[in-house]
Amino acid sequence: MSTDNPMRGHNRRPHGTRMLVQVVLCALLVTLGAVFYVWQRYQFVRLGFEVSRLREEKAHIEERLEPLQVEAQYLARPTRLDAVARQRLNMREPRPEQVYVLTDTRSRDGGRREDEAVKDDSDEPALLSPQ
């Protein structure tokens, strides 16, 4: 009895075709790896340029900030604010009965509510009030 079947190896691929598939898969993997590496390097360089641009922009903004801070300090001087309040807003010193000091109950209780006003009998300068 012969076990030789002529159809037995028919469903198998020849050795050369199998090798070709393996080579193509390896080449595909190498190509994908190379594409990923190039993309990664491109992103690295692009982000480097972006960081450089942002550093320059930050330096430019900081250069513009210093004069603005000086101007804000100048405009916020108490003597200037007092002059503007008197001349442009027609404000004057408040009368003693117009001065109230609000206390913070978190620091000293004193039996008062936080929003309760207390008459100020001190000699400290008061805020200006409208006429």
Beta strands, then each sheet from edge to edge (+ up, - down):
strand 1: 91-92
strand 2: 100-102
strand 3: 117-119
strand 4: 129-130
sheet 1: 1+ 4-
sheet 2: 2+ 3-
end
